[in-house]
Amino acid sequence: MPRRKQVYKITYPNGKIYVGLDVTGTLAYFGSPSNRGKEQIAADHIDQRLDLTVRKQILWESETATDAEARAMEVKLIRETGANNPAIGYNLSPRWSELGPLSGH
């Protein structure tokens, strides 16, 4: 059976999002944000550390895309959802710019 690649969105109780890529199609995979991202998520949900509910949505999936195509789709959806905007999400890359996408990122 081919590996199903998925780009997913995690929505946290505060409404902020994280968009990530899973190249295994595993239902239980909830991402691996950077240490800085994890620290921010923990700080934002300190009062909910014993009972935290998140939502995972599959935004895109493919059984035929290459890893490079899947990574490109992840970046596209991070930008489209604004997940790299600190006011909206927890993605640290591609780097957010209020002036629009930064060239080279």
Biopython code that builds the backbone (N, CA, C, O; Angstrom):
import numpy as np
from Bio.PDB.StructureBuilder import StructureBuilder

atoms = [
    (1, "MET", "N", (0.841, -1.182, 0.000)),
    (1, "MET", "CA", (0.000, 0.000, 0.000)),
    (1, "MET", "C", (0.891, 1.252, 0.000)),
    (1, "MET", "O", (1.810, 1.353, 0.813)),
    (2, "PRO", "N", (0.625, 2.203, -0.905)),
    (2, "PRO", "CA", (1.451, 3.409, -0.962)),
    (2, "PRO", "C", (1.299, 4.253, 0.307)),
    (2, "PRO", "O", (0.251, 4.260, 0.951)),
    (3, "ARG", "N", (2.374, 4.958, 0.641)),
    (3, "ARG", "CA", (2.290, 5.879, 1.779)),
    (3, "ARG", "C", (1.428, 7.070, 1.385)),
    (3, "ARG", "O", (1.583, 7.631, 0.300)),
    (4, "ARG", "N", (0.543, 7.437, 2.252)),
    (4, "ARG", "CA", (-0.311, 8.600, 2.017)),
    (4, "ARG", "C", (0.334, 9.802, 2.690)),
    (4, "ARG", "O", (0.529, 9.808, 3.906)),
    (5, "LYS", "N", (0.658, 10.799, 1.919)),
    (5, "LYS", "CA", (1.229, 12.033, 2.460)),
    (5, "LYS", "C", (0.084, 12.997, 2.754)),
    (5, "LYS", "O", (-0.848, 13.133, 1.961)),
    (6, "GLN", "N", (0.165, 13.656, 3.894)),
    (6, "GLN", "CA", (-0.906, 14.557, 4.304)),
    (6, "GLN", "C", (-0.336, 15.868, 4.834)),
    (6, "GLN", "O", (0.685, 15.889, 5.522)),
    (7, "VAL", "N", (-1.014, 16.954, 4.500)),
    (7, "VAL", "CA", (-0.773, 18.232, 5.154)),
    (7, "VAL", "C", (-1.992, 18.462, 6.032)),
    (7, "VAL", "O", (-3.129, 18.405, 5.565)),
    (8, "TYR", "N", (-1.741, 18.721, 7.303)),
    (8, "TYR", "CA", (-2.825, 18.829, 8.277)),
    (8, "TYR", "C", (-2.754, 20.169, 8.992)),
    (8, "TYR", "O", (-1.737, 20.863, 8.967)),
    (9, "LYS", "N", (-3.864, 20.508, 9.625)),
    (9, "LYS", "CA", (-3.933, 21.719, 10.447)),
    (9, "LYS", "C", (-4.381, 21.310, 11.838)),
    (9, "LYS", "O", (-5.395, 20.630, 11.997)),
    (10, "ILE", "N", (-3.622, 21.726, 12.847)),
    (10, "ILE", "CA", (-3.995, 21.525, 14.238)),
    (10, "ILE", "C", (-4.550, 22.850, 14.739)),
    (10, "ILE", "O", (-3.906, 23.888, 14.582)),
    (11, "THR", "N", (-5.739, 22.829, 15.341)),
    (11, "THR", "CA", (-6.315, 24.028, 15.942)),
    (11, "THR", "C", (-6.320, 23.847, 17.452)),
    (11, "THR", "O", (-6.859, 22.871, 17.972)),
    (12, "TYR", "N", (-5.718, 24.794, 18.142)),
    (12, "TYR", "CA", (-5.617, 24.762, 19.600)),
    (12, "TYR", "C", (-6.787, 25.511, 20.229)),
    (12, "TYR", "O", (-7.472, 26.262, 19.534)),
    (13, "PRO", "N", (-7.034, 25.327, 21.527)),
    (13, "PRO", "CA", (-8.182, 25.967, 22.183)),
    (13, "PRO", "C", (-8.212, 27.489, 22.057)),
    (13, "PRO", "O", (-9.289, 28.085, 22.078)),
    (14, "ASN", "N", (-7.056, 28.120, 21.928)),
    (14, "ASN", "CA", (-7.030, 29.577, 21.786)),
    (14, "ASN", "C", (-7.302, 30.026, 20.352)),
    (14, "ASN", "O", (-7.285, 31.222, 20.062)),
    (15, "GLY", "N", (-7.552, 29.065, 19.449)),
    (15, "GLY", "CA", (-7.851, 29.382, 18.058)),
    (15, "GLY", "C", (-6.634, 29.447, 17.156)),
    (15, "GLY", "O", (-6.780, 29.495, 15.934)),
    (16, "LYS", "N", (-5.429, 29.450, 17.729)),
    (16, "LYS", "CA", (-4.228, 29.468, 16.895)),
    (16, "LYS", "C", (-4.030, 28.106, 16.242)),
    (16, "LYS", "O", (-4.501, 27.085, 16.741)),
    (17, "ILE", "N", (-3.323, 28.114, 15.116)),
    (17, "ILE", "CA", (-3.167, 26.893, 14.324)),
    (17, "ILE", "C", (-1.698, 26.549, 14.096)),
    (17, "ILE", "O", (-0.806, 27.388, 14.223)),
    (18, "TYR", "N", (-1.488, 25.292, 13.758)),
    (18, "TYR", "CA", (-0.185, 24.792, 13.329)),
    (18, "TYR", "C", (-0.449, 23.931, 12.104)),
    (18, "TYR", "O", (-1.290, 23.034, 12.155)),
    (19, "VAL", "N", (0.250, 24.185, 11.006)),
    (19, "VAL", "CA", (0.120, 23.389, 9.790)),
    (19, "VAL", "C", (1.389, 22.559, 9.644)),
    (19, "VAL", "O", (2.499, 23.080, 9.745)),
    (20, "GLY", "N", (1.211, 21.259, 9.405)),
    (20, "GLY", "CA", (2.358, 20.372, 9.304)),
    (20, "GLY", "C", (2.186, 19.317, 8.238)),
    (20, "GLY", "O", (1.135, 19.211, 7.607)),
    (21, "LEU", "N", (3.241, 18.535, 8.045)),
    (21, "LEU", "CA", (3.291, 17.496, 7.026)),
    (21, "LEU", "C", (3.524, 16.147, 7.681)),
    (21, "LEU", "O", (4.379, 16.010, 8.557)),
    (22, "ASP", "N", (2.766, 15.160, 7.255)),
    (22, "ASP", "CA", (2.963, 13.771, 7.685)),
    (22, "ASP", "C", (3.150, 12.944, 6.421)),
    (22, "ASP", "O", (2.238, 12.849, 5.600)),
    (23, "VAL", "N", (4.324, 12.345, 6.258)),
    (23, "VAL", "CA", (4.583, 11.551, 5.056)),
    (23, "VAL", "C", (4.214, 10.087, 5.244)),
    (23, "VAL", "O", (4.468, 9.269, 4.361)),
    (24, "THR", "N", (3.614, 9.744, 6.388)),
    (24, "THR", "CA", (3.206, 8.357, 6.641)),
    (24, "THR", "C", (1.697, 8.176, 6.639)),
    (24, "THR", "O", (1.216, 7.045, 6.571)),
    (25, "GLY", "N", (0.936, 9.272, 6.713)),
    (25, "GLY", "CA", (-0.515, 9.181, 6.744)),
    (25, "GLY", "C", (-1.045, 8.582, 8.034)),
    (25, "GLY", "O", (-2.103, 7.952, 8.036)),
    (26, "THR", "N", (-0.329, 8.769, 9.124)),
    (26, "THR", "CA", (-0.707, 8.194, 10.406)),
    (26, "THR", "C", (-1.736, 9.073, 11.103)),
    (26, "THR", "O", (-1.490, 10.258, 11.328)),
    (27, "LEU", "N", (-2.869, 8.511, 11.441)),
    (27, "LEU", "CA", (-3.928, 9.264, 12.101)),
    (27, "LEU", "C", (-3.457, 9.878, 13.412)),
    (27, "LEU", "O", (-3.856, 10.994, 13.748)),
    (28, "ALA", "N", (-2.626, 9.177, 14.148)),
    (28, "ALA", "CA", (-2.217, 9.620, 15.481)),
    (28, "ALA", "C", (-1.090, 10.655, 15.466)),
    (28, "ALA", "O", (-0.720, 11.162, 16.525)),
    (29, "TYR", "N", (-0.536, 10.980, 14.300)),
    (29, "TYR", "CA", (0.572, 11.930, 14.239)),
    (29, "TYR", "C", (0.045, 13.349, 14.384)),
    (29, "TYR", "O", (-0.838, 13.765, 13.634)),
    (30, "PHE", "N", (0.584, 14.095, 15.345)),
    (30, "PHE", "CA", (0.139, 15.463, 15.593)),
    (30, "PHE", "C", (1.259, 16.478, 15.441)),
    (30, "PHE", "O", (1.189, 17.572, 16.001)),
    (31, "GLY", "N", (2.277, 16.126, 14.697)),
    (31, "GLY", "CA", (3.303, 17.088, 14.359)),
    (31, "GLY", "C", (4.480, 17.121, 15.297)),
    (31, "GLY", "O", (4.484, 16.514, 16.368)),
    (32, "SER", "N", (5.478, 17.854, 14.853)),
    (32, "SER", "CA", (6.690, 18.034, 15.651)),
    (32, "SER", "C", (7.184, 19.466, 15.487)),
    (32, "SER", "O", (8.179, 19.713, 14.806)),
    (33, "PRO", "N", (6.478, 20.415, 16.120)),
    (33, "PRO", "CA", (6.937, 21.795, 16.042)),
    (33, "PRO", "C", (8.324, 21.941, 16.672)),
    (33, "PRO", "O", (8.761, 21.086, 17.442)),
    (34, "SER", "N", (8.991, 23.012, 16.340)),
    (34, "SER", "CA", (10.314, 23.283, 16.918)),
    (34, "SER", "C", (10.187, 23.459, 18.428)),
    (34, "SER", "O", (9.087, 23.647, 18.948)),
    (35, "ASN", "N", (11.307, 23.398, 19.120)),
    (35, "ASN", "CA", (11.283, 23.607, 20.572)),
    (35, "ASN", "C", (10.690, 24.964, 20.922)),
    (35, "ASN", "O", (9.924, 25.085, 21.877)),
    (36, "ARG", "N", (11.044, 25.980, 20.149)),
    (36, "ARG", "CA", (10.484, 27.313, 20.393)),
    (36, "ARG", "C", (8.969, 27.315, 20.200)),
    (36, "ARG", "O", (8.240, 27.944, 20.967)),
    (37, "GLY", "N", (8.503, 26.611, 19.175)),
    (37, "GLY", "CA", (7.065, 26.500, 18.949)),
    (37, "GLY", "C", (6.368, 25.765, 20.078)),
    (37, "GLY", "O", (5.301, 26.179, 20.532)),
    (38, "LYS", "N", (6.973, 24.666, 20.535)),
    (38, "LYS", "CA", (6.391, 23.901, 21.650)),
    (38, "LYS", "C", (6.316, 24.743, 22.915)),
    (38, "LYS", "O", (5.326, 24.689, 23.646)),
    (39, "GLU", "N", (7.364, 25.521, 23.173)),
    (39, "GLU", "CA", (7.368, 26.387, 24.354)),
    (39, "GLU", "C", (6.243, 27.413, 24.280)),
    (39, "GLU", "O", (5.586, 27.687, 25.284)),
    (40, "GLN", "N", (6.019, 27.980, 23.103)),
    (40, "GLN", "CA", (4.954, 28.976, 22.946)),
    (40, "GLN", "C", (3.585, 28.334, 23.124)),
    (40, "GLN", "O", (2.714, 28.903, 23.782)),
    (41, "ILE", "N", (3.390, 27.154, 22.544)),
    (41, "ILE", "CA", (2.117, 26.440, 22.699)),
    (41, "ILE", "C", (1.869, 26.152, 24.175)),
    (41, "ILE", "O", (0.764, 26.372, 24.670)),
    (42, "ALA", "N", (2.888, 25.660, 24.886)),
    (42, "ALA", "CA", (2.740, 25.351, 26.314)),
    (42, "ALA", "C", (2.422, 26.612, 27.115)),
    (42, "ALA", "O", (1.555, 26.587, 27.988)),
    (43, "ALA", "N", (3.113, 27.709, 26.826)),
    (43, "ALA", "CA", (2.873, 28.958, 27.550)),
    (43, "ALA", "C", (1.460, 29.481, 27.306)),
    (43, "ALA", "O", (0.821, 30.001, 28.220)),
    (44, "ASP", "N", (0.976, 29.343, 26.080)),
    (44, "ASP", "CA", (-0.364, 29.827, 25.744)),
    (44, "ASP", "C", (-1.469, 28.989, 26.374)),
    (44, "ASP", "O", (-2.605, 29.449, 26.485)),
    (45, "HIS", "N", (-1.150, 27.766, 26.787)),
    (45, "HIS", "CA", (-2.177, 26.859, 27.314)),
    (45, "HIS", "C", (-1.842, 26.362, 28.714)),
    (45, "HIS", "O", (-2.226, 25.252, 29.083)),
    (46, "ILE", "N", (-1.134, 27.166, 29.491)),
    (46, "ILE", "CA", (-0.701, 26.762, 30.828)),
    (46, "ILE", "C", (-1.884, 26.358, 31.709)),
    (46, "ILE", "O", (-1.764, 25.431, 32.510)),
    (47, "ASP", "N", (-3.014, 27.034, 31.573)),
    (47, "ASP", "CA", (-4.189, 26.720, 32.391)),
    (47, "ASP", "C", (-4.899, 25.453, 31.933)),
    (47, "ASP", "O", (-5.758, 24.934, 32.647)),
    (48, "GLN", "N", (-4.550, 24.945, 30.744)),
    (48, "GLN", "CA", (-5.211, 23.756, 30.205)),
    (48, "GLN", "C", (-4.266, 22.568, 30.133)),
    (48, "GLN", "O", (-4.547, 21.605, 29.419)),
    (49, "ARG", "N", (-3.168, 22.613, 30.845)),
    (49, "ARG", "CA", (-2.154, 21.567, 30.706)),
    (49, "ARG", "C", (-2.631, 20.194, 31.147)),
    (49, "ARG", "O", (-2.049, 19.187, 30.743)),
    (50, "LEU", "N", (-3.684, 20.125, 31.972)),
    (50, "LEU", "CA", (-4.195, 18.829, 32.420)),
    (50, "LEU", "C", (-5.354, 18.328, 31.565)),
    (50, "LEU", "O", (-5.720, 17.156, 31.647)),
    (51, "ASP", "N", (-5.934, 19.201, 30.750)),
    (51, "ASP", "CA", (-7.066, 18.816, 29.900)),
    (51, "ASP", "C", (-7.063, 19.709, 28.661)),
    (51, "ASP", "O", (-7.679, 20.774, 28.652)),
    (52, "LEU", "N", (-6.374, 19.269, 27.634)),
    (52, "LEU", "CA", (-6.200, 20.063, 26.418)),
    (52, "LEU", "C", (-6.832, 19.332, 25.241)),
    (52, "LEU", "O", (-6.476, 18.190, 24.951)),
    (53, "THR", "N", (-7.759, 19.982, 24.572)),
    (53, "THR", "CA", (-8.402, 19.395, 23.403)),
    (53, "THR", "C", (-7.963, 20.165, 22.162)),
    (53, "THR", "O", (-8.074, 21.390, 22.109)),
    (54, "VAL", "N", (-7.468, 19.440, 21.169)),
    (54, "VAL", "CA", (-7.072, 20.047, 19.903)),
    (54, "VAL", "C", (-7.831, 19.358, 18.771)),
    (54, "VAL", "O", (-8.353, 18.255, 18.934)),
    (55, "ARG", "N", (-7.881, 20.022, 17.641)),
    (55, "ARG", "CA", (-8.560, 19.470, 16.462)),
    (55, "ARG", "C", (-7.547, 19.310, 15.342)),
    (55, "ARG", "O", (-6.752, 20.213, 15.081)),
    (56, "LYS", "N", (-7.578, 18.153, 14.678)),
    (56, "LYS", "CA", (-6.702, 17.901, 13.535)),
    (56, "LYS", "C", (-7.570, 17.760, 12.292)),
    (56, "LYS", "O", (-8.493, 16.947, 12.253)),
    (57, "GLN", "N", (-7.263, 18.562, 11.281)),
    (57, "GLN", "CA", (-7.969, 18.501, 10.003)),
    (57, "GLN", "C", (-6.958, 18.217, 8.899)),
    (57, "GLN", "O", (-5.878, 18.808, 8.874)),
    (58, "ILE", "N", (-7.304, 17.323, 7.996)),
    (58, "ILE", "CA", (-6.466, 17.056, 6.831)),
    (58, "ILE", "C", (-6.832, 18.087, 5.763)),
    (58, "ILE", "O", (-7.972, 18.133, 5.302)),
    (59, "LEU", "N", (-5.869, 18.904, 5.379)),
    (59, "LEU", "CA", (-6.097, 19.936, 4.363)),
    (59, "LEU", "C", (-5.820, 19.427, 2.957)),
    (59, "LEU", "O", (-6.391, 19.920, 1.984)),
    (60, "TRP", "N", (-4.933, 18.429, 2.857)),
    (60, "TRP", "CA", (-4.516, 17.900, 1.549)),
    (60, "TRP", "C", (-3.903, 16.540, 1.778)),
    (60, "TRP", "O", (-3.239, 16.314, 2.789)),
    (61, "GLU", "N", (-4.123, 15.621, 0.832)),
    (61, "GLU", "CA", (-3.443, 14.329, 0.909)),
    (61, "GLU", "C", (-3.228, 13.764, -0.483)),
    (61, "GLU", "O", (-3.961, 14.071, -1.423)),
    (62, "SER", "N", (-2.195, 12.923, -0.589)),
    (62, "SER", "CA", (-1.854, 12.319, -1.867)),
    (62, "SER", "C", (-1.125, 11.007, -1.638)),
    (62, "SER", "O", (-0.335, 10.876, -0.703)),
    (63, "GLU", "N", (-1.397, 10.043, -2.498)),
    (63, "GLU", "CA", (-0.650, 8.785, -2.499)),
    (63, "GLU", "C", (0.428, 8.785, -3.576)),
    (63, "GLU", "O", (1.248, 7.868, -3.633)),
    (64, "THR", "N", (0.431, 9.808, -4.429)),
    (64, "THR", "CA", (1.365, 9.827, -5.558)),
    (64, "THR", "C", (2.385, 10.959, -5.501)),
    (64, "THR", "O", (3.373, 10.919, -6.234)),
    (65, "ALA", "N", (2.181, 11.953, -4.666)),
    (65, "ALA", "CA", (3.106, 13.091, -4.600)),
    (65, "ALA", "C", (4.466, 12.649, -4.071)),
    (65, "ALA", "O", (4.561, 11.770, -3.214)),
    (66, "THR", "N", (5.500, 13.266, -4.589)),
    (66, "THR", "CA", (6.844, 13.031, -4.053)),
    (66, "THR", "C", (6.960, 13.764, -2.714)),
    (66, "THR", "O", (6.120, 14.599, -2.379)),
    (67, "ASP", "N", (8.006, 13.441, -1.958)),
    (67, "ASP", "CA", (8.228, 14.156, -0.698)),
    (67, "ASP", "C", (8.404, 15.651, -0.958)),
    (67, "ASP", "O", (7.903, 16.475, -0.192)),
    (68, "ALA", "N", (9.108, 16.004, -2.026)),
    (68, "ALA", "CA", (9.330, 17.416, -2.360)),
    (68, "ALA", "C", (8.011, 18.111, -2.697)),
    (68, "ALA", "O", (7.792, 19.249, -2.282)),
    (69, "GLU", "N", (7.134, 17.443, -3.441)),
    (69, "GLU", "CA", (5.826, 18.026, -3.766)),
    (69, "GLU", "C", (4.993, 18.208, -2.503)),
    (69, "GLU", "O", (4.300, 19.215, -2.351)),
    (70, "ALA", "N", (5.060, 17.240, -1.603)),
    (70, "ALA", "CA", (4.309, 17.335, -0.349)),
    (70, "ALA", "C", (4.838, 18.488, 0.505)),
    (70, "ALA", "O", (4.051, 19.224, 1.101)),
    (71, "ARG", "N", (6.158, 18.652, 0.571)),
    (71, "ARG", "CA", (6.744, 19.764, 1.329)),
    (71, "ARG", "C", (6.334, 21.111, 0.729)),
    (71, "ARG", "O", (6.057, 22.064, 1.457)),
    (72, "ALA", "N", (6.300, 21.180, -0.593)),
    (72, "ALA", "CA", (5.884, 22.417, -1.263)),
    (72, "ALA", "C", (4.427, 22.735, -0.937)),
    (72, "ALA", "O", (4.074, 23.897, -0.735)),
    (73, "MET", "N", (3.585, 21.709, -0.887)),
    (73, "MET", "CA", (2.180, 21.919, -0.538)),
    (73, "MET", "C", (2.055, 22.384, 0.913)),
    (73, "MET", "O", (1.220, 23.232, 1.227)),
    (74, "GLU", "N", (2.886, 21.827, 1.795)),
    (74, "GLU", "CA", (2.873, 22.259, 3.200)),
    (74, "GLU", "C", (3.175, 23.757, 3.295)),
    (74, "GLU", "O", (2.459, 24.493, 3.974)),
    (75, "VAL", "N", (4.223, 24.203, 2.620)),
    (75, "VAL", "CA", (4.596, 25.622, 2.654)),
    (75, "VAL", "C", (3.477, 26.478, 2.074)),
    (75, "VAL", "O", (3.152, 27.533, 2.619)),
    (76, "LYS", "N", (2.892, 26.030, 0.979)),
    (76, "LYS", "CA", (1.788, 26.765, 0.350)),
    (76, "LYS", "C", (0.628, 26.931, 1.326)),
    (76, "LYS", "O", (0.064, 28.018, 1.446)),
    (77, "LEU", "N", (0.273, 25.851, 2.025)),
    (77, "LEU", "CA", (-0.864, 25.909, 2.944)),
    (77, "LEU", "C", (-0.533, 26.666, 4.226)),
    (77, "LEU", "O", (-1.423, 27.264, 4.832)),
    (78, "ILE", "N", (0.722, 26.652, 4.649)),
    (78, "ILE", "CA", (1.127, 27.490, 5.785)),
    (78, "ILE", "C", (0.886, 28.950, 5.426)),
    (78, "ILE", "O", (0.333, 29.713, 6.219)),
    (79, "ARG", "N", (1.304, 29.328, 4.227)),
    (79, "ARG", "CA", (1.113, 30.717, 3.790)),
    (79, "ARG", "C", (-0.363, 31.052, 3.607)),
    (79, "ARG", "O", (-0.822, 32.110, 4.038)),
    (80, "GLU", "N", (-1.110, 30.145, 2.964)),
    (80, "GLU", "CA", (-2.526, 30.415, 2.700)),
    (80, "GLU", "C", (-3.339, 30.554, 3.981)),
    (80, "GLU", "O", (-4.237, 31.392, 4.055)),
    (81, "THR", "N", (-3.036, 29.746, 4.985)),
    (81, "THR", "CA", (-3.788, 29.803, 6.240)),
    (81, "THR", "C", (-3.270, 30.886, 7.179)),
    (81, "THR", "O", (-3.948, 31.248, 8.141)),
    (82, "GLY", "N", (-2.081, 31.402, 6.910)),
    (82, "GLY", "CA", (-1.473, 32.380, 7.805)),
    (82, "GLY", "C", (-0.897, 31.757, 9.062)),
    (82, "GLY", "O", (-0.679, 32.450, 10.056)),
    (83, "ALA", "N", (-0.647, 30.449, 9.028)),
    (83, "ALA", "CA", (-0.152, 29.749, 10.216)),
    (83, "ALA", "C", (1.212, 30.252, 10.671)),
    (83, "ALA", "O", (1.605, 30.016, 11.813)),
    (84, "ASN", "N", (1.935, 30.939, 9.800)),
    (84, "ASN", "CA", (3.237, 31.501, 10.171)),
    (84, "ASN", "C", (3.127, 32.937, 10.681)),
    (84, "ASN", "O", (4.140, 33.546, 11.025)),
    (85, "ASN", "N", (1.927, 33.479, 10.736)),
    (85, "ASN", "CA", (1.677, 34.793, 11.323)),
    (85, "ASN", "C", (1.514, 34.581, 12.825)),
    (85, "ASN", "O", (0.587, 33.880, 13.232)),
    (86, "PRO", "N", (2.369, 35.153, 13.659)),
    (86, "PRO", "CA", (2.295, 34.901, 15.101)),
    (86, "PRO", "C", (0.935, 35.218, 15.724)),
    (86, "PRO", "O", (0.606, 34.678, 16.780)),
    (87, "ALA", "N", (0.152, 36.070, 15.100)),
    (87, "ALA", "CA", (-1.176, 36.378, 15.620)),
    (87, "ALA", "C", (-2.179, 35.267, 15.313)),
    (87, "ALA", "O", (-3.240, 35.194, 15.934)),
    (88, "ILE", "N", (-1.841, 34.397, 14.348)),
    (88, "ILE", "CA", (-2.763, 33.357, 13.889)),
    (88, "ILE", "C", (-2.271, 31.961, 14.223)),
    (88, "ILE", "O", (-3.069, 31.089, 14.568)),
    (89, "GLY", "N", (-0.960, 31.738, 14.124)),
    (89, "GLY", "CA", (-0.475, 30.370, 14.255)),
    (89, "GLY", "C", (0.889, 30.245, 14.895)),
    (89, "GLY", "O", (1.505, 31.224, 15.316)),
    (90, "TYR", "N", (1.343, 28.984, 14.953)),
    (90, "TYR", "CA", (2.593, 28.630, 15.615)),
    (90, "TYR", "C", (3.723, 28.255, 14.659)),
    (90, "TYR", "O", (4.833, 27.984, 15.117)),
    (91, "ASN", "N", (3.482, 28.230, 13.361)),
    (91, "ASN", "CA", (4.558, 27.895, 12.429)),
    (91, "ASN", "C", (5.594, 29.018, 12.414)),
    (91, "ASN", "O", (5.248, 30.193, 12.297)),
    (92, "LEU", "N", (6.854, 28.644, 12.533)),
    (92, "LEU", "CA", (7.943, 29.627, 12.527)),
    (92, "LEU", "C", (8.549, 29.811, 11.145)),
    (92, "LEU", "O", (9.272, 30.778, 10.905)),
    (93, "SER", "N", (8.258, 28.887, 10.233)),
    (93, "SER", "CA", (8.752, 29.022, 8.867)),
    (93, "SER", "C", (7.668, 28.549, 7.902)),
    (93, "SER", "O", (6.884, 27.663, 8.241)),
    (94, "PRO", "N", (7.615, 29.127, 6.712)),
    (94, "PRO", "CA", (8.459, 30.227, 6.277)),
    (94, "PRO", "C", (8.210, 31.466, 7.140)),
    (94, "PRO", "O", (7.107, 31.679, 7.644)),
    (95, "ARG", "N", (9.245, 32.263, 7.294)),
    (95, "ARG", "CA", (9.157, 33.428, 8.161)),
    (95, "ARG", "C", (8.038, 34.360, 7.704)),
    (95, "ARG", "O", (7.859, 34.585, 6.507)),
    (96, "TRP", "N", (7.294, 34.895, 8.657)),
    (96, "TRP", "CA", (6.175, 35.794, 8.385)),
    (96, "TRP", "C", (6.682, 37.217, 8.165)),
    (96, "TRP", "O", (7.604, 37.673, 8.841)),
    (97, "SER", "N", (6.071, 37.903, 7.219)),
    (97, "SER", "CA", (6.333, 39.318, 7.001)),
    (97, "SER", "C", (5.005, 39.999, 6.734)),
    (97, "SER", "O", (4.233, 39.550, 5.887)),
    (98, "GLU", "N", (4.735, 41.075, 7.449)),
    (98, "GLU", "CA", (3.492, 41.812, 7.216)),
    (98, "GLU", "C", (3.470, 42.429, 5.826)),
    (98, "GLU", "O", (2.412, 42.821, 5.335)),
    (99, "LEU", "N", (4.623, 42.517, 5.194)),
    (99, "LEU", "CA", (4.718, 43.084, 3.848)),
    (99, "LEU", "C", (4.459, 42.047, 2.768)),
    (99, "LEU", "O", (4.454, 42.370, 1.581)),
    (100, "GLY", "N", (4.243, 40.790, 3.179)),
    (100, "GLY", "CA", (4.035, 39.714, 2.222)),
    (100, "GLY", "C", (5.147, 38.695, 2.340)),
    (100, "GLY", "O", (6.028, 38.838, 3.188)),
    (101, "PRO", "N", (5.123, 37.659, 1.498)),
    (101, "PRO", "CA", (6.144, 36.614, 1.580)),
    (101, "PRO", "C", (7.549, 37.185, 1.404)),
    (101, "PRO", "O", (7.787, 38.035, 0.546)),
    (102, "LEU", "N", (8.456, 36.710, 2.219)),
    (102, "LEU", "CA", (9.855, 37.123, 2.082)),
    (102, "LEU", "C", (10.491, 36.343, 0.953)),
    (102, "LEU", "O", (10.319, 35.127, 0.866)),
    (103, "SER", "N", (11.215, 37.014, 0.096)),
    (103, "SER", "CA", (11.856, 36.309, -1.010)),
    (103, "SER", "C", (12.915, 35.363, -0.472)),
    (103, "SER", "O", (13.617, 35.676, 0.490)),
    (104, "GLY", "N", (13.018, 34.216, -1.098)),
    (104, "GLY", "CA", (14.008, 33.239, -0.700)),
    (104, "GLY", "C", (13.580, 32.343, 0.439)),
    (104, "GLY", "O", (14.371, 31.508, 0.879)),
    (105, "HIS", "N", (12.360, 32.478, 0.938)),
    (105, "HIS", "CA", (11.886, 31.640, 2.047)),
    (105, "HIS", "C", (10.714, 30.809, 1.617)),
    (105, "HIS", "O", (10.177, 30.040, 2.414)),
]
sb = StructureBuilder()
sb.init_structure("model")
sb.init_model(0)
sb.init_chain("A")
sb.init_seg("    ")
for serial, (resi, resn, name, xyz) in enumerate(atoms, 1):
    if name == "N":
        sb.init_residue(resn, " ", resi, " ")
    sb.init_atom(name, np.array(xyz, "f"), 0.0, 1.0, " ", f" {name:<3s}", serial, name[0])
structure = sb.get_structure()
